[in-house]
Amino acid sequence: MNQDKEQQFLNGIRNTLDHSLDELDAVTRARLQAARLTALQSRQQQPVWQNKIVLASAMSITLLVSVWLIQKPAIQDIPMDDLQILTANEDLELLRELEFYQWLEYQSDQS
């Protein structure tokens, strides 16, 4: 049922366009026909290599983007001081007063 309505709609459009084409003068019809032929010829003359270049470019961009997205982030360099703190077996109570110990070391270096 839906296809019947669609076909009726398309037939109505075709009839309207055909009727409006019949009302055009000969010069306008000739110009429209020439434009149509020019468009069809330019479509047929499109070089095949141009399509291949576009396809190759699109594939290259897709490959680059997929490699970029898949690439895993590199492990960042962890400063040795921080690593030693994390792996130390010492009491963490000393680390809470770290600024005090740094100040104390600085004072002993100054004297």
N, C-alpha and C positions, 0 to 999 in steps of 0.2 A: 504494500500500500504506500509506503514511504517513497519507494523508488518510482512509483507512478506519478506522485506529486512532483518529485524532482525532475522527471522526464518532461512533464507538462510545463514546468517552470522554464527548463532549458529550451523547449520548443517555442514558448512565448517570447523569450529573449531573442532567439534566432529569427523568428518572424519579424520582430520589431526592428532588428538591425538590418535585415534584408530589405524591409520596406523603406527604412531611412536611406539605405544605399541607392535604391531605385530613384529617390527624389533628388540625388546629387546630379550636378551637371557633368558633362562628359570630360571637361578639363580636370575637375577635381577627382573624378574616378581614375583618370589616367595618371595623375600625380600620386594618388594612393597606391595604385598598382605598381608604379615605378619604385616607390619607397619600399613596398613589400618585397619586390624582387631584389633590391639592393640589400635589404636586411638579410634575406635568405642567402644571397651570394657571399656576404661578408661572414656569415656563420659557417658556411662550407669552406671558406678559405682560411680559417683560423689554423695556424700552424700547430702540428701535433707536439713539437718540441716544447712549445710554450706550456701546454698542459702538463708535460712531464716535469718541467722545472717547478711549476707550482706544487705538484704532488711531492716531489723530492724535498722541497723547502718545508712543506707542512710535516712530512715525516721526520725531517731533521729536528725541527722545533719540538715535536712531540717527544722524540728520543731524548733531547737535552733536558726538557722539563721533567721527564720521568726519572732520569738519572739524578737530577738535582733533588727531587723529592725523596728518592730512595736513599740517597747518601746519608750515612749515619754521622752524627756530629763527632768530631775528634775529642779525645779525652784531654781536658785542659790540664796544664801543669799545675800541680798542687805545691805550694811552697813547703819546703822541708820542715819548717818550724810547725806549721799546722799539722803536717803528717806525723811528726813526732808526738805532738800533743794527743792526737787521736789514737796512736798506737801505744802510748805510754802505759805502764802498769802502775804508775805512781798514783798517789791519792789525788783526787780531783779538787780537794780542798785547797791545795796550793795554787791551782789555776784560777780560783776565784779572786785571789789577791795578786793576780799577775801584774797589774799596773804598779802595785807597790814594789814588787820585786824588780821590775824594769827600772823604776826610779832609784831603787837602792843600788842596782848595778851601775847606773849612770853616775850616781854620786861617788861610788868607789873608783870609777874610771877618772873622774875629775880630780881626785885627790892624789 
